[in-house]
Structure formats: C-alpha cells, structure tokens
Amino acid sequence: MNRTVLITGGTGYIGSHTTVEFLQKGYRVVIVDNLSNSQKEVLNNIEAITGKAPIFYQADCTDKKAMEQIFQDHSIDGVIHFAASKAVGESVNKPLLYYRNNILSLIVLLECMEKYGTSHLVFSSSCTVYGQPEKLPVSEEAPILPATSPYGNTKQVNEEIIRDFAHAEKSSLKAIILRYFNPIGAHPTALIGEEPRGVPQNLVPFLTQSVAGIRKELSVFGDDYNTPDGSCIRDYIYIVDLAKAHLAAFERLFHDKSPASSVEVFNVGTGKGVSVLELIHSFEKATGEKVPYHIVARREGDIEAIWADPTKANKILHWEAQTSLEDTLLSAWKWQQKVR
Ligand SMILES: NC(=O)c1ccc[n+]([C@@H]2O[C@H](COP(=O)([O-])OP(=O)(O)OC[C@H]3O[C@@H](n4cnc5c(N)ncnc54)[C@H](O)[C@@H]3O)[C@@H](O)[C@H]2O)c1
C-alpha cells in the first residue's frame, strides 16, 4: 500500500506509539518534531520494535519554511497532528507560549496541506473540551464548556479552526478529531513510553516514580468528591489501544466513501470510569508493589468525574479498547523499571 503519513510530534509519547502501529501496517512514516519534549533516541527504539526507520525532520511546526520543505520532499497522503505543548499548569503561567505553539502549528500545517494538496488530517484533541459534563458517560454530542486553562482553550480553538477551514469554499479537508481521555502505560517491549521532564503532571508516571523511590509519595488530591470512594474518576486508556485508534481513523479518511461530514469527532476512551484509589489498588494487585500515598486537599481545576461513551468509535471506526487496566499498569511499571 505504501501510503505516506506525516506525524507531527512523532517522537513524543502518543506519537511514538502511533508511529510504531503505522510502520507495522506498512505505511511510510515521516516525523517532524522539534524535540522540545522528547528525545532523538526514540527513533532507534521505534526501529528496534518495527525493524523500520521513520524519516525524521528535526524542525518546528510553526516554521513555515521548514514545513514546506517536508511537503516538497515527500508526497504526503495524510497528517496526524500531535505536536503541541501539553502541560495544563504551565499553560496558565505561559499562555502566549501555548497559544503560539499550539495554534500557529496547526495554521502553518493547514496552509501547507492546502498548498501541497494534502486533504486528510487526524487531530489530537482532548476530553478537557467537555469540562465537567452534566451527563456521564460523556458522548460527542455533549456541549463544549468554557476552557479552564489556556491549554484547554487551544484544543477548543484548534477544533474550530479545523471546522472553519473544512467548511470553507474550495477546501478539500477531511478531518477526524480524536478526543482522548487519559492515556497511560507503555509499549509491551518497554522500548518506548512516557518520559516526563521534571515532576510528572499525570497520575501514573507520578505513581510509578513514587513506587520506584524517585518521589517520596503520591498525593491523592481529595477524597471528599461525590464519587463512591471520594476520589476523582477518569477513563484510563492504554497507549497502544489509543495508537490503534489513529490507524482506524486514518483508514476511515481514505476508505470510507461517504462520511457524514468533512469533520468527524470521536471519543477515544474505554467507557469505564476508574477512581484514583481504584487505580492505586489495581496497580498494587497487578504488580505486587505497595504504592506510598497520602490524601491531600483537592487540587484547583480538577473536575470530579469523567469517562467516555466510546460507542461512536466502536461502531464507525470499528475500534475499541482491548487491554485490561491491570495489563496496562503492568506495562507502565515495566517501563518505569527500565528508565529509572
Ligand atoms: N498525554 C495526554 O494525556 C494527552 C491527552 C489529551 C490530548 N493530548 C494531546 O496529544 C498530543 C500528543 O501528546 P503527548 O502526550 O504525546 O505529548 P508529548 O509532549 O509527549 O509529544 C508532543 C511532541 O510534540 C513535539 N512538539 C511540541 N511542539 C512542537 C512544535 N512546535 N514543532 C515540532 N514538534 C513539537 C514535542 O517535542 C513532543 O515530542 C498533544 O497534542 C496533546 O495535547 C495528550
């Protein structure tokens, strides 16, 4: 088949796992990444897993000249756009950096796609666009609520930019927006995984680092929420299952003759809500390790509970999460033991 896919942010956490899935399916993969939040060695590990090397450009997606060069060098059939700054807390203190990086990257990319005749796009969005939904599980029909951080706002604005551009006269853009829930875990080979810089912002890397003795203990933010055990509830999706959703979305862009519109949105989650305390106990059960944790006050900005209704992705993309929470947490632990 030999289609060529451009993966922006392809050496990052989700991008590297997605690159593996595409290479294993026979795609040619071109990665562009400025390495602001990832390492070049990831490329060797991708090759060790797949036996194939992605083509790599170290460049910034906001750099129009560099991006045009990639489109001139390769006939790009479609793009998966991961490249973005993603730390919610940091975005509150550095909003301009987040708006510049996340919004400008998409605009430059769409300009290049238009100029070089590339019509197919899969975009990384997030369940943060739903805020605290009134109805759970949350479906794609739920209203978008005002963003609570500049990062969250960049996802909402990017979704709007994609819709506006797709609906413009003469635009040939066909896009799928994937709203991820909480990606966790690592590739079963433990050759690629999440490598947070500094103090991890997300629960699972913090948890595994606490068990490994890198952090003193895990703080559980609040046990007085209106949930069965009082801790927050999220939908944790295994990273390889999430990567496979991109393959399903990409293939739909090419193979489906009549999509409902030129922009479709899909939730990518398991459909199961898991509380922070449940996750800790599942980790202990899966690995036999004790998690050092203590309960602290609620953290500002955290929503109480969210999990996906993934029915639309199950039916239309023929995709569903396959991996159990225990296996997912084991993969995270295996990865932690490797990188420590
Ligand atoms: N991980 C999550 O929990 C999560 C949840 C929802 C949505 N997302 C979105 O998924 C995407 C990928 O997330 P991730 O967890 O893999 O993050 P990541 O930081 O591991 O990967 C992003 C990659 O993009 C690169 N990058 C950033 N800005 C760039 C630019 N201007 N030009 C070129 N490269 C650039 C970084 O170096 C990094 O390798 C992001 O858009 C993120 O907002 C992530």
The ligand as a MOL file (V3000), in Angstrom:
LIG
                    3D

  0  0  0     0  0            999 V3000
M  V30 BEGIN CTAB
M  V30 COUNTS 44 48 0 0 0
M  V30 BEGIN ATOM
M  V30 1 N -0.9160 12.7340 27.0260 0
M  V30 2 C -2.1330 13.1490 27.3280 0
M  V30 3 O -2.6030 12.9600 28.4550 0
M  V30 4 C -2.9940 13.8330 26.2870 0
M  V30 5 C -4.3890 13.9110 26.4910 0
M  V30 6 C -5.1720 14.5530 25.5330 0
M  V30 7 C -4.5830 15.1250 24.3980 0
M  V30 8 N -3.2290 15.0530 24.2510 0 CHG=1
M  V30 9 C -2.6230 15.6670 23.0600 0
M  V30 10 O -1.9560 14.6710 22.3100 0
M  V30 11 C -0.8280 15.2270 21.6550 0
M  V30 12 C 0.4000 14.4070 21.9740 0
M  V30 13 O 0.5800 14.3680 23.3840 0
M  V30 14 P 1.7740 13.5620 24.0760 0
M  V30 15 O 1.2850 13.1360 25.4070 0
M  V30 16 O 2.3220 12.5750 23.1350 0 CHG=-1
M  V30 17 O 2.7850 14.7640 24.2840 0
M  V30 18 P 4.3800 14.7850 24.0920 0
M  V30 19 O 4.8570 16.0760 24.6710 0
M  V30 20 O 4.9830 13.5280 24.5680 0
M  V30 21 O 4.5010 14.8310 22.4960 0
M  V30 22 C 4.3800 16.0200 21.7500 0
M  V30 23 C 5.5870 16.0850 20.8290 0
M  V30 24 O 5.4730 17.2730 20.0340 0
M  V30 25 C 6.7410 17.9180 19.9990 0
M  V30 26 N 6.4540 19.3310 19.7330 0
M  V30 27 C 5.8260 20.2270 20.5380 0
M  V30 28 N 5.7180 21.4080 19.9040 0
M  V30 29 C 6.2850 21.2510 18.6760 0
M  V30 30 C 6.4730 22.1060 17.5590 0
M  V30 31 N 6.0900 23.3810 17.5670 0
M  V30 32 N 7.0930 21.6050 16.4600 0
M  V30 33 C 7.5190 20.3280 16.4230 0
M  V30 34 N 7.3640 19.4690 17.4480 0
M  V30 35 C 6.7460 19.9270 18.5660 0
M  V30 36 C 7.4110 17.6050 21.3110 0
M  V30 37 O 8.8240 17.6610 21.2280 0
M  V30 38 C 6.9210 16.1760 21.5890 0
M  V30 39 O 7.8140 15.2240 21.0530 0
M  V30 40 C -0.7580 16.6930 22.1030 0
M  V30 41 O -1.3990 17.4700 21.1220 0
M  V30 42 C -1.5500 16.6880 23.3880 0
M  V30 43 O -2.0950 17.9440 23.6510 0
M  V30 44 C -2.4280 14.4160 25.1590 0
M  V30 END ATOM
M  V30 BEGIN BOND
M  V30 1 1 1 2
M  V30 2 2 2 3
M  V30 3 1 2 4
M  V30 4 1 4 5
M  V30 5 2 4 44
M  V30 6 2 5 6
M  V30 7 1 6 7
M  V30 8 2 7 8
M  V30 9 1 8 9
M  V30 10 1 8 44
M  V30 11 1 9 10
M  V30 12 1 9 42
M  V30 13 1 10 11
M  V30 14 1 11 12
M  V30 15 1 11 40
M  V30 16 1 12 13
M  V30 17 1 13 14
M  V30 18 2 14 15
M  V30 19 1 14 16
M  V30 20 1 14 17
M  V30 21 1 17 18
M  V30 22 2 18 19
M  V30 23 1 18 20
M  V30 24 1 18 21
M  V30 25 1 21 22
M  V30 26 1 22 23
M  V30 27 1 23 24
M  V30 28 1 23 38
M  V30 29 1 24 25
M  V30 30 1 25 26
M  V30 31 1 25 36
M  V30 32 1 26 27
M  V30 33 1 26 35
M  V30 34 2 27 28
M  V30 35 1 28 29
M  V30 36 1 29 30
M  V30 37 2 29 35
M  V30 38 1 30 31
M  V30 39 2 30 32
M  V30 40 1 32 33
M  V30 41 2 33 34
M  V30 42 1 34 35
M  V30 43 1 36 37
M  V30 44 1 36 38
M  V30 45 1 38 39
M  V30 46 1 40 41
M  V30 47 1 40 42
M  V30 48 1 42 43
M  V30 END BOND
M  V30 END CTAB
M  END
